Amino acid sequence: MTTATLLDGKAAAADTKRELTERVETLKSRGIAPGLGTVLVGDDPASHSYVGGKHRDCAQVGIASIRVELPGTATQADVEAAVLKLNADPACTGFIVQLPLPAHIDTHAVLELIDPAKDADGLHPANLGRLVLGMPGPLPCTPRGIIDLLRRNHVPVTGQQFCVIGCGLTVGRPLGLMLTRSSEHATVTLCHEATQDIAAHARAADVVVAAAGVAHLVKPDWIKPGATVLSVGITRTVEGILGDVHPDVDQVAGSLAPPVGGVGPMTRAMLLTNIVEAAERN
Ligand SMILES: Nc1nc(=O)c2c([nH]1)NC[C@@H]1CN(c3ccc(C(=O)N[C@@H](CCC(=O)O)C(=O)O)cc3)C=[N+]21
């Protein structure tokens, strides 16, 4: 039995960061200093580790970073005040509010307060609307990272059949929108909790994207031999990180993005790309 070719997100992210370092130099020579802001609420260790990674990335490519941390007891008004402050801060050219926010916070109200021109996640309603309309603007980082990872590995997209499992705000939903744009023109089946026979949809696909957050959901017999598979969702257990794709899928797939070192590093690289592009637009 053969094993799938690795879709190496770490290597692709390193290439992206090299390209961005040059663009940041050019911006600085024109007197523009890009700066990423992050708003982190509460003390979830995973969120702290992600945000820490984002600031390390910024330092690598020469982007300044502004870190705002609020306690888990922060009120709606506290979180909204932090957003308004970054909107007004000229040193911050783009920022994100790390999700998920604590349950007592109205996430949509917070996202809607972000200045759309500083929305580094592409999750403001105006920017999601621009995506639907095919207008230029910041794009959600994980779907953008998925498409870029496929492109850098010469995996065909146009005309291909995609099965996207999970239709959350940060991955599945915007990925479906991006893949069906005229620049990609893929055919997409978006599956979710109420889908009957997800396995049958997956078996019909040239590319399967698993972003449901259910450990080992996608089994080897769900995959058409030679298909491309991306394991995006993760579940943290005491034994370690489990992806949405069962490890034995490696024996059937043609290429595979693993749950660690796959799409994650590309998500971070696309955040930097959004920051640089926003600075270039202004
Ligand atoms: N407003 C907002 N925007 C996001 O983009 C966002 C978010 N909130 N909340 C959480 C999810 C998750 N996410 C990841 C980013 C990088 C890795 C990543 O770099 N992972 C490393 C491993 C890191 C580890 O060990 O945990 C890897 O795959 O090699 C993972 C997950 C961004 N998200």
The ligand as an SDF file (V2000), in Angstrom:
LIG
                    3D

 33 36  0  0  0  0  0  0  0  0999 V2000
  -10.5540   35.3280   15.1130 N   0  0  0  0  0  0  0  0  0  0  0  0
  -10.0090   34.1230   14.9270 C   0  0  0  0  0  0  0  0  0  0  0  0
   -9.3310   33.8620   13.7960 N   0  0  0  0  0  0  0  0  0  0  0  0
   -8.7470   32.6440   13.5990 C   0  0  0  0  0  0  0  0  0  0  0  0
   -8.1180   32.4010   12.5500 O   0  0  0  0  0  0  0  0  0  0  0  0
   -8.8680   31.6370   14.6240 C   0  0  0  0  0  0  0  0  0  0  0  0
   -9.5870   31.9670   15.7690 C   0  0  0  0  0  0  0  0  0  0  0  0
  -10.1490   33.1950   15.8980 N   0  0  0  0  0  0  0  0  0  0  0  0
   -9.7490   31.0670   16.7630 N   0  0  0  0  0  0  0  0  0  0  0  0
   -9.1580   29.7420   16.7000 C   0  0  0  0  0  0  0  0  0  0  0  0
   -8.9230   29.2620   15.2850 C   0  0  0  0  0  0  0  0  0  0  0  0
   -7.8560   28.1740   15.1990 C   0  0  0  0  0  0  0  0  0  0  0  0
   -6.7690   28.7480   14.4460 N   0  0  0  0  0  0  0  0  0  0  0  0
   -5.5160   28.1410   14.2630 C   0  0  0  0  0  0  0  0  0  0  0  0
   -4.4380   28.8240   13.7640 C   0  0  0  0  0  0  0  0  0  0  0  0
   -3.1870   28.2390   13.6610 C   0  0  0  0  0  0  0  0  0  0  0  0
   -2.9770   26.9460   14.0640 C   0  0  0  0  0  0  0  0  0  0  0  0
   -1.6010   26.3610   13.9900 C   0  0  0  0  0  0  0  0  0  0  0  0
   -0.6540   27.0380   13.6020 O   0  0  0  0  0  0  0  0  0  0  0  0
   -1.3970   25.0840   14.3750 N   0  0  0  0  0  0  0  0  0  0  0  0
   -0.0850   24.4430   14.4350 C   0  0  0  0  0  0  0  0  0  0  0  0
    0.0540   23.6950   15.7390 C   0  0  0  0  0  0  0  0  0  0  0  0
   -0.1640   24.5630   16.9340 C   0  0  0  0  0  0  0  0  0  0  0  0
   -0.4860   23.7320   18.1670 C   0  0  0  0  0  0  0  0  0  0  0  0
    0.3740   22.9750   18.6050 O   0  0  0  0  0  0  0  0  0  0  0  0
   -1.6070   23.8820   18.6730 O   0  0  0  0  0  0  0  0  0  0  0  0
    0.0540   23.4360   13.3080 C   0  0  0  0  0  0  0  0  0  0  0  0
   -0.9560   23.0270   12.7190 O   0  0  0  0  0  0  0  0  0  0  0  0
    1.1790   23.0460   13.0190 O   0  0  0  0  0  0  0  0  0  0  0  0
   -4.0440   26.2390   14.5490 C   0  0  0  0  0  0  0  0  0  0  0  0
   -5.2970   26.8220   14.6350 C   0  0  0  0  0  0  0  0  0  0  0  0
   -7.0880   30.0300   14.1040 C   0  0  0  0  0  0  0  0  0  0  0  0
   -8.3160   30.3640   14.5140 N   0  0  0  0  0  0  0  0  0  0  0  0
  1  2  1  0
  2  3  2  0
  2  8  1  0
  3  4  1  0
  4  5  2  0
  4  6  1  0
  6  7  2  0
  6 33  1  0
  7  8  1  0
  7  9  1  0
  9 10  1  0
 10 11  1  0
 11 12  1  0
 11 33  1  0
 12 13  1  0
 13 14  1  0
 13 32  1  0
 14 15  1  0
 14 31  2  0
 15 16  2  0
 16 17  1  0
 17 18  1  0
 17 30  2  0
 18 19  2  0
 18 20  1  0
 20 21  1  0
 21 22  1  0
 21 27  1  0
 22 23  1  0
 23 24  1  0
 24 25  2  0
 24 26  1  0
 27 28  2  0
 27 29  1  0
 30 31  1  0
 32 33  2  0
M  CHG  1  33   1
M  END
$$$$
